Each structure stands twice: as C-alpha cells, then as structure tokens.
C-alpha cells in the first residue's frame, strides 16, 4: 500500500496494485441457511400435568378422593355391612371374591390397636407386617389367599384393613396412601404400615383414638 497526494495536499491511502476484493461465499451462506433461535425447552415436571386428587369412586365404600373411604356411620346408614375384595390363592391360583363383615372386623382391628398400641412404638407389629392370610375355599390351603392389586387408584383399602392384609402392600402403595392422605411418607415399611392402619381407622371413625 502506498500514499498519494491529492490537489489539496491531503494524504490518501490507496490499495496496492495486486489487491483483489474478496466476495462473500454465497454458496456457504446458502448451505448454512438462516440462523435460527432454538425454542427454550420446558422442564420435564412442567410438561407433566399434575394428577387430579378426584377420581370416580372404585367401590361403594370409597369416596371420590384417592385413598379415602367413607365413615363407618355413613356406610351403615347406607346399609353397607359387608366389604368384598378380590383374592388369589398362592397354591391353586384360583381368583375370586371374599367378603368381611364391616362392623365385626373393624371392631377386631380397633380392639387390637387399643390393647397393643403402647407396645408398638409407632411401628407395625409382626402380625401386620407378615399377616396370616385366609384359607383358600377351593383347595383348602391355609394362609394362601393374597389380595389382588392392579392400579393404585383402585386399591381396596377398606378390604385390606378389615382382613388385616395391609402388610401385603408394596412400599410404593403405602407411600401412595400416605401421599394422598397428607401423611408423612418417609420411613421404613413397618412405619408406613402402622400409619396406614391408623389412617384408614381415622377415616372410618374420625373421633377415635387413631392419631399418629
């Protein structure tokens, strides 16, 4: 590059004689395409819709709230005196329904809680964690009828209470119950079984001695 003086004696910078102007690479621009702003991704939790706490009652004795049953007073006023549920034999694998007398079986649970609660230390006793199951009506094998589970929202909680079979629940089922009844759901399984027993009893008899 060299200098040249114009008529007013001002210096002007001129390009060298071998200077070549570079044209933009149109091909590269065309292939790259226009720049795009990527849409911001929403967090996974924000994309998932929260499940409603209201459901269609799966049983006559269940309410429209998840993991909740009607009070004993309400059930008796509606002449609901027997609670049925589906069981399956561990030996012959037959599946069928059995039923429990509502008042009699609930009284058994209440009497047990009143007599043994002080010795439980907020933990389910062995008779709750490893319950003795009913005898199969078909093959006659004792301790063989297990409750049948499917979706969590249709778990037959009252049936499990009356048969004292809540200990057959998986840990995730117990946490589900505690979640939808406002109960602290962390802890060992025997602790959650204990809280589930008291929780269902409290629903049946709100004024009973069932506070955790």
N, C-alpha and C positions, 0 to 999 in steps of 0.2 A: 504494500500500500504506500502511496506517495502523496505529496502535498502539491497543491497548485494555487496560485493567487488569482483572485478574480479582479475585476476592474476597480473595486473598492479596496483592494489590497487585503481582503479578508481570506483567511486560510480555509480551504475546503478540502475535506478528506475524500479522495476518490478510491474506488476499489482497484485492485491490481488487474492487469490485462487478462490474466488467466482465471479470473473469478467466474465461477459458474453458480447460478442461482439454483438452489435445491427446491424442487416442487414437492408438495406433500404426497405421501404414498396413499393414493386414493384406494388402491386395492386392499391395503392393510386395514384402512378405516372401514371399508365395506365389509370385510370378513369379520372384523371385531364387532361390528354392529353398534348401535347406540348404547350408551351406558344406562344400566337400569338400577334403580334403588330397590333392594330386596325388602319385601314386607317383613315387619318385625313379628317374630313368632311369639304366640302367647304361651305362657307356662301350661304344662300338661294339666295341672289342677284347675286352671281357669277354664280349660276346654271341656272338662268333665262337669256335667250337671249334677248338682247335689241331689241325692235320692230323697224323695218326699217321705216324711215320717208317717204319712197317712196311707193306708192300704185298704183293700177290700177284706173285711173280716174273714179269715180262713175257716173259722168254726163259730158255732153259736155262742160259745163261751168266751170268744176273743173279741176285743174291741177293734176299732179301725186304726189304732195306734200299734206300731210294731212292738212285739214282745210284751203286750199288755192284755190282761184278761179282766172280765167283769168281776165285780164284788160278789161275795157269796150271797149277800142279801138280794142283789139283783137277779142272780141265777135262780135262786129258789123261788123268787116272785114270778119268774118266767117258767116255773115248773121244770127246770133243768136239774135233774137229780142224778144223772149218770153221765160220765165223761168217757168217751171212746177214743181209741187210738190204734194205729196200725203197728203190728209187731211181726217179727220174722224169727223163726226157730233157727238157732245156730247149727242144729244137728240135721233135721229133715228139710230145712229151708222152706217150709211152708210159711206163707204170709197171710195174715188175716187180722181182723179187728177183735179187740177185747175191750171191756169197759170196767170202770171203777165207780163205786157209789161215792158221790161227791161229798156228802156230809161225813160219812164214816171214815173215809180215807183222809180227809182233811183233818179231822179230829185226831187221827193217829199221828200225823205229822206235827200238829200243834203240841200234843202231849209230849212227844219226844223232844221237841225244842225246849219246852218249859223245864223238863227234867234234866236235860243234858247240856244246856247251853253254857253254863258256867264252866264246864269241863272242856268245852270245845276250843276255847281261846281263839275265837274268830277263825277257826279252820273247820272244814267239814270232817266229821268222823269217818272211820273206815266203812261203816255201813252205808254212807253216802257216796264215797269215792269209788268203792267197789261193791255196788249194790247186788243183793241176791235177786235174780231175775225170776219172773213167773215160770211155772211149769208149762210145757207145750201141751195143748189139748189134743194134739194129733198123735205125737209119738210118745208122749208121757215122760220125756226127759226133763228133769228138774233144772232150774237155773239156766234156761235156754232161750227164753223169748226176749229178744232185743228190740227196742223201739226203732222204727224206720225213719230215717231223716232224708229230706230232699233239699228244698230251698230254705234258706234261713228265715225268710219272712213268714213261712208257714209252719215253723216248728210248733209242735203241740205242747206248749209249756205247762199248761194245767194238767194234762195227762201225765207228763213226766213227773210233776210234783206228787200227784196222788199215788203213783206207782213207785215213788222214791227212786226214780231212774235218771235223775239229772246228771249223775256221775257218768252216764253213758255218752254225754255230750262231748264233742271235741272242744279243745280250748277256744277255737275261733267262734263256736256257737255261744259259749259262755261270755266271751268278750262282746259279742253282738248284743246279747241280752243286757249286759251292763251298760253298753253304749247308749241304747235306746231307752233305758230307764233312768239315766242320769246317775249311774253308779260308777265309782272309781274302778276301772277295769284292768289295772296292772296288778301283778302278783302271781303267786303260784296257783296251780289249778285247784287245789283244795280250798284256797281262799275264795276263788271265784264261784266254786260250787256252793260254798257256805252263803255267799252274798246272793246268789240266785235263789236258793231256798227261801231266804228271808224276804227277798224282793217279791216273789210270787205270793207268799203268805201275806205280805203287806197289801198287795193289790186285792186279795180276797177279803181281808179283814183290816181295813185302814187304821182302826183303833187298837189293834192287837199289839202284843209285845214283840214286834219284829223289826225294830230299828236296828241298823248295824251297830 
